[in-house]
Amino acid sequence: MVEIPTTRSTQICLVRHGETEWNAERRIQGQIDIGLNETGQRQALAAGRWLKSAGIVALYSSDLKRAWTTAQAIGAELGLVPTPVPEMRERRYGVFEGLTYDEAKAVHPDGYAAFEGRNADYDFENGESLIAMFARVTGKLKELAARHPGETIAIVLHGGVLDIINRFVRGNALEAPRDFLIPNAGINWIATVDGEWSLKTWGETDHLEPGALDELPA
């Protein structure tokens, strides 16, 4: 009898970083390097404890402080040292960085309309377009999955990155309105096998105190 080879799927746990003061203020961080607040530090520890029995063999993280600190807290619980992946940094929001959403709308009304309308080519005056970010994020995601066939890994990243990955896995357009939540320290599971991607669970917050923020615009 001929043995038919079977390919085991790679399971990927995606964790958004814990809360920062700028999240609480609805201030656009982009690639400005903001640290976690006290709530965010508690959330990071809670995520690590929750994932202790998930069978995760490797941990990756954006190298921005809010993600990296979250990853270190998770790694301490899992017995893993995170590996930095700068490709999983938040979107570069250009002239919007440091402003609240209301301030960005007031100061850059035309740009904000393009942003709010999910114009995939708009780059915040030398920031980063959705098209460019999609290529950056999905290229690295595929690379990490290929590095761990049949294994379970975790990646700590940002709200804008999760927005891209959700659309990539589901095959939805970058321009479509967001129909999913992206809470701070939320846990999301995707899987891939033979080049096919699937979404398992999204926006899990059972491990957190009530009130995890999704301060991103829809």
N, C-alpha and C positions, 0 to 999 in steps of 0.2 A: 504494500500500500504506500502510495506517494504521500509524503508529509506536505501539507499546504502551509507555507509560511504565513504567520499572522503578525501584524504590526500592532504593538500596544500604543495606545494614545499617550501623548504627553499632556500632563495636567499642569495648568499654570494658574497660580493664585496671584491676583493683582490687588494690592493694598494701597489706597490713597493715604498720603501722609496725614498725621494728626493735625489738629487745629492750630492756627497761628493767630496772633492779634489782628493781623491784616485780614484774615478770613472773617473774623468777627466784625471788622469794620467794613466789610465788602470793598476792600482796597485791592487793586489789581497788582499781583506780585510778579507774574511772569518769571524772569530769571534773576530778579533781585533776591538776594540770599537771606530770607527771613527765617528765624528759628521758631520752634514750637512754643506755645504758651503752656501754662500748667495743665489745662484741659487736654491739650494735644499730647503732652507727656504721659498722662494717665491713659489716653486712648491707645497710644503706641504699646504700652505694657499690656493692656487688655487684649489687643490684637495678637501679640506674641503668645500669651497664655492660651488663647482660643485655638491657635494654630499648632500647638505643641504636639498633638497626636495626628497631624495631617499627613505625615510621611514626607515632608519637604526635605529634599537633599541638597538644594543649592538656593542661595538668597542673593538677589541682585537689587540695586537701588540707583535711582537718580543721585547724582553727587551734590545736589543742592541741600543745604543744611536741614530744612524741614523734612525732607524725605530720608536723608542719611541718618538723622537722629532717630526717626521712626524705625528705620531698618536695623539700627544698632540695638534698639530695645527689643525688637522681634528676634533678632539673632541671638541675643543673650538668653532668651527663653528656649530657642530651638537648638542652641549649641552650634550655631553657624556664624561665620564671619561674612558680612555682606561684600559683594564685589561691585565697584562703581560702574555704572553705565550712563555716561553723560547724554547719550542719545535719548534717554527717557526723561530728560529735563522738561519742565513746563514750556509752553509756547513762549516765544519772545514777542511781547506785546508792544514793543517800540515806544512811541510817544504816550501810550496809555499807562505804562508801568509807573506805579506809585500813586496813581489817581484812584479815587473811588469810582464805581460805575457811574454815579450821578455826575461827578466832576468830569469824567471823560466825555459824557454826553453833552455837557455844557460847553466844554472847551473845544472839542473836536466833533461837532454835530454830524458832518458828512461822513467822517470816518466811523463814528459810532453807528450810523445807519447801515453802513456796509458790514460792520461787525455784527450788529444785531440781526441783519438779514442773512448772515452766514455766507457772505460773498467769499468764495473759496480762494480768490486771487488777492484779496485785500491783505496788506502786510504791515499796517500801522506805521507807515513811513519808516521803512528800514527795519521793521520787526520781522515777523514770519507769517507767511500765508498758510492757510489750512492745507493747501496742496503740498507745500514744502514740508510741513510738519508731518503730514500723512506718510510721505516717503521716508522721513527720518525715523519715525516711530515703528512703522510696520516692518521696515527693513531690519531693525534690531530685534523686534519681536520674533520674526522668522528665524533669525540667526540663533537666538537663545533657545528656541524650541528645537532646532536641528542639533544643538549641542547636547540636548538631554532627551533622546528618544526613549519613550516609555517610562520617563521619570516624572516626579512632581517637583516643581520649582515655585518660588515666589519672587515677585518683583514689586518694589515699593516705588510709587510714582505720583503723578499729579492729576488734578481734575481734568485739565485739557487733554492730557495724554490718554486718560481713561475714555474720554469722549471719542477720540480717534479710534481706539481699539474696539470699543463697542460697535461702532459703525463698520469697521473692517470685518469683524467676526460675523456680524449679521448681514453684511452686504448692503448696508444702507448708505444713502448719499451724504456727503459732507454738508450739503446745503439744507438737508431736512431738519425741521425743528427737533430739538431733543425730547425724547419720550421716556427718559430713564433718569434716576437720581444718581448723584455722585457725592455721597456724604463723606466728610472727613473720617479717615480710618475705616471706611467701609471696606468689606471684603468681597471680592468678585472672582468667580472661577470660570476659566475658559479651557478648552481642550483642542488638540489638533492631532490628526493622524492622516498620513498619506496626503498631506497638503490640504485637507479639509478642516475647517475650523468650526467650532460650536461653542455656544454660550451655555454654561451650566447653571450658575446662579449669579445674581447681580445685586449689589448694594446691601449686603448683609450687615446688620448693625446689632444683632442680638447680644454681641459681646460688649456693647457700649452703654454708657449712661444715656438716658433719653436726651435728644436735642443735638445730635451730630449734624453739623452744618452742611448744606449744599447751597453755597452762596453764589454759585455760578449762574449766569443768565441762561434761560432756556434756549 
